[in-house]
Amino acid sequence: MNIPFMPLRELLELHDSGVWGPEDQTDGISVLRSTNFSPDGSIRFDNLTYRCVDTSKRESKKLLEHDIILEKSGGGPKQPVGRVCIFRGHKIVHAFGNFTARLRVKKSLVNPEYLFWYLRYLHLSGVTLRYQEHTSGIRNLDTKRYLAHPISLPPLKEQQRIVNILNRAAKIDRLRKQAQEQLREFIPALFLRMFGDPVDNPRGWEAKKLGMLGNLDRGRSRHRPRNARELYGGPYPFVQTGDVANADGLVRNASQTYSELGLRQSRLWPKGTLCITIAANIGKTGILEFDACFPDSIVGFKPNTPTRVEYVQSALDLMQQRIEETAPMAAQRNINLQILRELQIPVPDISLQQRFVEIVESAHAISTRQTTGMGVGAMSIDSLLTHFLGASA
């Protein structure tokens, strides 16, 4: 099926710039800014600003349901300008700020939610960068060129089908993040209740050096230069510090892979290894969900005594601030392997550790059940955006 393309501006009933004015908490109108944009493209209403706007402009600049708000100035080195969010209605009236623009679609041609997802993909995939300009340190969007960008237009029925899938995936993603946040609060609270603070050890558990509880060693990345292309692109996951820091306890993804050559100059650690970062993000932990390599900025730990790796992980997480404080001040703070080996860990009876692990595993299982079975499989929202919109953007 040949899918037609149309310039963005031809799909719009209206595109105009926002307003601003002096602060007026009493009689002003809420004016949404880029700070109201949530990472998922929704709008946050918990940090509103009220501005004095001419009566003649209040009605014309009032947002209507399904209006898309485009960030046309702002951004930063790690966040290019051109973010979008969609207004799905609210209990009070809102206008939009002068660093943003409003896009109101011709619904006979395009589903507003479809266009929102399309424009969001353009930003997330870096396409919007080509329309970014720098002026006095501020990033501005060349809206004339942006509005000329061709938009893929499948039939409205197909647009709605894509929207339904993406909205459902976004809902699952929100639920998953909420569940992860609940686990981040639950697990340390459970640990403290069962064992007490591992730093103070108020229950008087026998303490042992971490190096005595198992095999503790640094990862390997011997080849120089480390960024040699022939090291990468093979079947062996290569976990880096950012993967551990962002893992929420379980390392399920690797940002890079090693080739056979990469593996030969490194080391493959088995599933179940506890990864501990010792540079950049110091003292962050994650348990490998697969066999993987990692560099010498990560230490691997495998217990060789009656000690559960999940218990050690939670103890280290609660001790993370103390671990970080041991790092010497330098251009980039880091700690050495000896500091970790000498770290004193309270060691309760293995049966109590096992009970802790069983409760944590049950909590993870409940969290997983809450975000599965909703019909979109295991694909992330980013993967789905690429699947449906990538080839056409």
C-alpha positions as CSV (number, residue, x, y, z in Angstrom):
1,M,0.0,0.0,0.0
2,N,1.4,3.4,-1.0
3,I,1.0,5.8,1.9
4,P,0.9,9.5,0.9
5,F,2.9,12.2,2.6
6,M,1.8,15.8,3.3
7,P,3.8,18.7,4.7
8,L,3.0,19.3,8.4
9,R,1.6,22.7,7.8
10,E,-1.1,21.4,5.4
11,L,-2.4,19.1,8.1
12,L,-3.0,22.1,10.5
13,E,-6.1,24.2,11.0
14,L,-4.0,26.5,13.2
15,H,-0.4,27.0,14.2
16,D,0.4,30.0,16.3
17,S,2.8,31.3,19.0
18,G,2.0,31.6,22.7
19,V,1.6,34.5,25.1
20,W,3.2,35.8,28.2
21,G,2.7,38.6,30.7
22,P,3.4,39.8,34.3
23,E,2.7,37.3,37.1
24,D,-0.8,37.6,38.4
25,Q,-1.9,34.8,40.8
26,T,-5.3,36.4,41.5
27,D,-6.8,37.3,38.1
28,G,-4.3,35.8,35.7
29,I,-4.7,32.8,33.4
30,S,-2.6,29.7,33.6
31,V,0.0,29.7,30.9
32,L,1.7,26.3,30.2
33,R,5.5,26.3,29.6
34,S,8.0,23.7,28.5
35,T,8.5,23.0,32.2
36,N,5.0,21.5,32.2
37,F,6.1,18.9,29.6
38,S,6.4,15.4,31.1
39,P,8.9,13.0,29.6
40,D,6.1,10.9,28.3
41,G,4.5,13.7,26.4
42,S,1.7,14.4,28.8
43,I,1.2,17.7,30.7
44,R,2.0,18.3,34.3
45,F,-0.4,20.5,36.1
46,D,1.4,20.7,39.5
47,N,3.6,23.7,38.8
48,L,1.3,26.2,37.1
49,T,2.1,29.8,36.5
50,Y,-0.6,32.5,36.2
51,R,0.0,35.5,33.9
52,C,-1.8,38.7,33.2
53,V,-2.9,38.3,29.5
54,D,-5.1,40.8,27.6
55,T,-8.7,39.9,27.6
56,S,-8.7,40.0,23.8
57,K,-6.1,37.3,23.7
58,R,-7.4,35.0,26.4
59,E,-10.1,33.4,24.2
60,S,-7.9,33.1,21.1
61,K,-5.0,31.6,23.0
62,K,-7.1,29.1,25.1
63,L,-6.1,25.5,24.6
64,L,-8.7,23.1,23.3
65,E,-8.7,19.3,23.8
66,H,-6.3,17.6,21.4
67,D,-4.2,20.7,20.8
68,I,-0.5,19.9,20.4
69,I,2.0,22.1,22.1
70,L,5.4,22.4,20.5
71,E,8.5,23.7,22.2
72,K,10.1,26.1,19.8
73,S,12.8,27.7,22.1
74,G,14.9,26.3,24.9
75,G,16.3,22.8,25.0
76,G,19.8,21.9,26.0
77,P,22.9,19.8,25.0
78,K,21.1,16.6,26.1
79,Q,17.6,17.7,25.3
80,P,17.2,19.2,21.8
81,V,14.4,21.7,21.3
82,G,11.3,20.5,19.6
83,R,9.6,18.4,22.3
84,V,5.8,18.0,22.0
85,C,3.0,17.3,24.3
86,I,-0.8,16.9,23.8
87,F,-3.5,18.7,25.8
88,R,-6.2,16.3,26.7
89,G,-8.4,18.7,28.6
90,H,-8.3,19.9,32.2
91,K,-10.6,21.3,34.9
92,I,-9.4,24.9,34.4
93,V,-8.6,27.1,31.3
94,H,-5.0,27.1,30.1
95,A,-3.1,29.2,27.5
96,F,0.4,28.4,26.3
97,G,3.7,30.3,26.7
98,N,5.7,32.4,24.2
99,F,8.5,29.8,23.9
100,T,5.9,27.3,22.6
101,A,3.6,27.1,19.6
102,R,0.2,25.5,19.3
103,L,-0.7,23.0,16.5
104,R,-4.4,22.3,15.9
105,V,-5.0,19.6,13.3
106,K,-7.5,19.2,10.5
107,K,-9.3,16.1,11.9
108,S,-10.6,15.2,8.4
109,L,-7.0,14.5,7.4
110,V,-5.2,13.3,10.6
111,N,-5.9,12.0,14.0
112,P,-4.5,14.5,16.6
113,E,-3.1,11.6,18.7
114,Y,-1.4,10.1,15.7
115,L,0.2,13.4,14.8
116,F,1.3,13.8,18.4
117,W,3.0,10.4,18.4
118,Y,4.6,11.1,15.0
119,L,6.0,14.4,16.1
120,R,7.2,12.9,19.3
121,Y,9.0,10.2,17.4
122,L,10.7,12.9,15.2
123,H,12.1,14.4,18.4
124,L,13.1,11.2,20.1
125,S,14.8,9.8,17.0
126,G,16.8,13.0,16.5
127,V,15.1,14.1,13.2
128,T,14.2,17.4,14.8
129,L,17.9,18.2,15.3
130,R,18.1,19.2,11.6
131,Y,15.6,22.0,12.3
132,Q,17.5,23.3,15.4
133,E,19.3,26.7,15.4
134,H,21.6,28.3,18.0
135,T,21.1,31.9,18.9
136,S,23.0,33.5,21.8
137,G,23.3,30.1,23.6
138,I,19.5,29.4,23.1
139,R,18.3,26.6,20.9
140,N,15.5,27.7,18.6
141,L,13.4,25.6,16.2
142,D,13.3,26.8,12.6
143,T,9.5,26.5,12.5
144,K,9.2,27.3,8.8
145,R,11.3,24.2,7.9
146,Y,9.8,22.1,10.7
147,L,6.3,22.8,9.3
148,A,7.5,21.7,5.9
149,H,8.5,18.2,7.2
150,P,6.5,15.5,5.3
151,I,4.1,13.5,7.4
152,S,3.1,9.9,6.5
153,L,-0.7,9.6,6.3
154,P,-2.2,6.2,6.4
155,P,-6.0,6.0,6.3
156,L,-7.7,7.4,9.4
157,K,-8.8,3.9,10.5
158,E,-5.1,2.8,10.4
159,Q,-4.0,5.9,12.3
160,Q,-6.5,5.1,15.0
161,R,-5.3,1.5,15.2
162,I,-1.7,2.8,15.7
163,V,-2.8,5.3,18.3
164,N,-4.7,2.6,20.3
165,I,-1.5,0.4,20.4
166,L,0.8,3.3,21.4
167,N,-1.6,4.7,24.0
168,R,-1.9,1.2,25.5
169,A,1.9,0.8,25.5
170,A,2.3,4.2,27.2
171,K,-0.2,3.2,29.9
172,I,1.8,0.0,30.5
173,D,5.0,2.1,30.7
174,R,3.5,4.4,33.3
175,L,2.3,1.4,35.3
176,R,5.7,-0.2,35.1
177,K,7.5,2.9,36.3
178,Q,5.0,3.3,39.2
179,A,5.6,-0.3,40.1
180,Q,9.4,0.2,40.0
181,E,9.1,3.2,42.2
182,Q,7.1,1.2,44.7
183,L,9.7,-1.5,44.7
184,R,12.5,1.1,45.2
185,E,10.7,2.1,48.4
186,F,9.5,-1.3,49.5
187,I,12.8,-3.3,49.4
188,P,15.0,-1.0,51.6
189,A,12.1,-0.6,54.0
190,L,11.7,-4.4,54.2
191,F,15.5,-4.8,54.7
192,L,15.6,-2.3,57.6
193,R,12.6,-4.0,59.2
194,M,14.2,-7.4,59.0
195,F,17.9,-6.7,59.6
196,G,18.3,-3.1,60.7
197,D,20.6,-0.5,59.2
198,P,23.7,-2.3,57.8
199,V,25.9,0.7,58.6
200,D,25.1,0.8,62.3
201,N,24.2,-2.9,62.6
202,P,21.9,-2.4,65.6
203,R,20.9,-6.1,65.8
204,G,24.5,-7.1,66.4
205,W,24.8,-9.5,63.4
206,E,28.2,-11.0,62.8
207,A,30.0,-8.7,60.4
208,K,32.3,-10.0,57.6
209,K,34.4,-8.3,55.0
210,L,32.7,-8.3,51.6
211,G,35.9,-9.9,50.1
212,M,35.4,-12.9,52.5
213,L,31.8,-13.5,51.4
214,G,32.6,-14.3,47.7
215,N,34.6,-13.7,44.6
216,L,35.0,-10.0,44.1
217,D,36.9,-8.8,41.0
218,R,37.0,-6.0,38.5
219,G,35.7,-6.3,34.9
220,R,38.1,-6.3,32.0
221,S,38.6,-4.2,28.9
222,R,42.2,-4.6,28.0
223,H,42.3,-3.5,24.3
224,R,43.5,0.0,23.4
225,P,41.9,2.0,22.1
226,R,38.7,0.9,23.9
227,N,36.5,2.3,21.2
228,A,38.0,0.2,18.4
229,R,35.2,-0.8,16.1
230,E,36.3,-4.4,15.8
231,L,35.6,-5.0,19.5
232,Y,31.8,-4.5,19.1
233,G,28.7,-5.7,17.4
234,G,28.9,-9.4,18.3
235,P,26.7,-11.7,20.4
236,Y,28.2,-11.0,23.9
237,P,26.4,-8.3,26.0
238,F,28.8,-5.6,27.2
239,V,27.3,-3.9,30.3
240,Q,28.5,-0.4,31.2
241,T,28.2,1.8,34.3
242,G,25.1,3.5,33.0
243,D,23.3,0.2,32.4
244,V,23.9,-0.7,36.1
245,A,23.0,2.8,37.5
246,N,19.7,2.7,35.6
247,A,18.9,-0.9,36.1
248,D,16.5,-0.7,39.1
249,G,18.3,-3.6,40.7
250,L,18.2,-6.1,37.8
251,V,20.4,-5.6,34.7
252,R,18.1,-6.6,31.9
253,N,19.7,-4.7,29.1
254,A,23.2,-3.9,27.8
255,S,23.9,-0.8,25.8
256,Q,26.6,-2.5,23.7
257,T,27.7,-5.9,22.6
258,Y,31.2,-7.4,22.2
259,S,32.5,-9.4,19.2
260,E,34.7,-12.5,19.5
261,L,37.7,-10.2,19.7
262,G,36.0,-8.1,22.3
263,L,35.3,-11.2,24.4
264,R,38.9,-12.4,24.2
265,Q,40.2,-9.2,25.8
266,S,37.5,-9.2,28.4
267,R,35.7,-11.7,30.7
268,L,32.2,-13.2,30.6
269,W,30.5,-13.1,33.9
270,P,27.6,-15.5,34.6
271,K,24.0,-14.6,35.1
272,G,23.3,-13.8,38.8
273,T,26.6,-11.8,39.2
274,L,26.1,-8.6,41.3
275,C,27.6,-5.6,39.4
276,I,28.9,-2.8,41.6
277,T,30.0,0.5,39.9
278,I,33.3,2.0,41.2
279,A,33.6,5.0,38.9
280,A,31.2,7.8,37.9
281,N,28.1,6.4,39.5
282,I,29.8,5.0,42.6
283,G,28.3,2.2,44.5
284,K,25.3,1.5,42.2
285,T,24.3,-2.1,41.9
286,G,22.5,-4.5,39.6
287,I,22.2,-8.3,39.3
288,L,22.9,-9.6,35.8
289,E,19.9,-11.3,34.2
290,F,22.2,-12.8,31.5
291,D,25.8,-13.7,31.0
292,A,27.8,-10.5,30.2
293,C,31.1,-8.7,30.0
294,F,31.8,-5.3,31.7
295,P,34.7,-2.9,32.0
296,D,37.0,-2.3,35.0
297,S,34.8,0.5,36.2
298,I,32.5,-2.2,37.4
299,V,33.2,-4.9,40.0
300,G,31.5,-8.3,39.9
301,F,30.6,-10.2,43.0
302,K,29.6,-13.9,43.3
303,P,29.0,-15.4,46.8
304,N,30.9,-18.5,47.8
305,T,29.5,-18.7,51.4
306,P,26.0,-19.2,52.6
307,T,25.0,-15.7,51.6
308,R,22.3,-14.6,49.2
309,V,23.5,-12.1,46.5
310,E,20.2,-10.3,46.8
311,Y,20.8,-9.7,50.5
312,V,24.3,-8.3,49.8
313,Q,22.9,-6.1,47.1
314,S,20.3,-4.5,49.4
315,A,22.9,-4.0,52.1
316,L,25.2,-2.3,49.7
317,D,22.4,-0.1,48.4
318,L,21.7,1.1,51.9
319,M,25.5,1.7,52.4
320,Q,25.9,3.5,49.0
321,Q,26.3,7.0,50.5
322,R,29.1,5.8,52.8
323,I,30.8,4.0,49.9
324,E,30.6,7.1,47.8
325,E,32.1,9.2,50.7
326,T,35.2,7.0,50.7
327,A,36.0,8.0,47.1
328,P,38.8,10.6,46.9
329,M,38.1,14.0,45.4
330,A,39.3,14.1,41.8
331,A,38.3,15.1,38.4
332,Q,36.2,11.9,38.4
333,R,35.6,10.2,41.7
334,N,36.2,6.5,42.0
335,I,37.0,3.8,44.5
336,N,39.3,0.9,44.3
337,L,38.7,-2.8,44.7
338,Q,40.5,-2.9,48.1
339,I,38.0,-0.5,49.6
340,L,35.1,-2.9,48.6
341,R,36.9,-6.0,49.8
342,E,37.4,-4.4,53.3
343,L,33.8,-3.3,53.6
344,Q,32.1,-4.8,56.6
345,I,28.7,-6.4,55.9
346,P,26.4,-7.7,58.7
347,V,25.6,-11.4,57.9
348,P,22.4,-12.7,59.4
349,D,21.4,-16.4,59.4
350,I,21.0,-17.7,55.9
351,S,17.4,-18.8,56.6
352,L,16.5,-15.1,57.3
353,Q,18.3,-14.0,54.2
354,Q,16.3,-16.6,52.2
355,R,13.0,-15.3,53.7
356,F,14.0,-11.7,52.6
357,V,14.7,-12.9,49.1
358,E,11.4,-14.8,48.8
359,I,9.4,-11.7,49.8
360,V,11.4,-9.6,47.3
361,E,10.8,-12.1,44.5
362,S,7.1,-12.2,45.3
363,A,7.0,-8.4,45.1
364,H,8.8,-8.4,41.7
365,A,6.3,-11.1,40.5
366,I,3.3,-9.0,41.5
367,S,4.8,-5.9,39.9
368,T,5.4,-7.9,36.6
369,R,1.8,-9.2,36.6
370,Q,0.5,-5.6,36.9
371,T,2.1,-4.6,33.6
372,T,1.6,-7.7,31.4
373,G,-1.3,-9.2,29.6
374,M,-2.5,-5.9,28.0
375,G,-2.0,-7.0,24.4
376,V,1.2,-5.2,23.3
377,G,3.8,-7.9,24.2
378,A,7.2,-7.0,25.6
379,M,8.0,-4.2,23.2
380,S,8.9,-0.9,24.8
381,I,7.2,2.4,23.8
382,D,10.4,3.4,21.9
383,S,10.4,0.1,20.0
384,L,6.8,0.5,19.1
385,L,7.3,4.1,17.8
386,T,10.2,2.9,15.7
387,H,8.1,-0.1,14.4
388,F,5.1,2.0,13.3
389,L,6.6,5.3,12.5
390,G,10.4,4.9,11.9
391,A,10.3,3.9,8.3
392,S,8.1,6.9,7.4
393,A,9.8,9.6,9.4
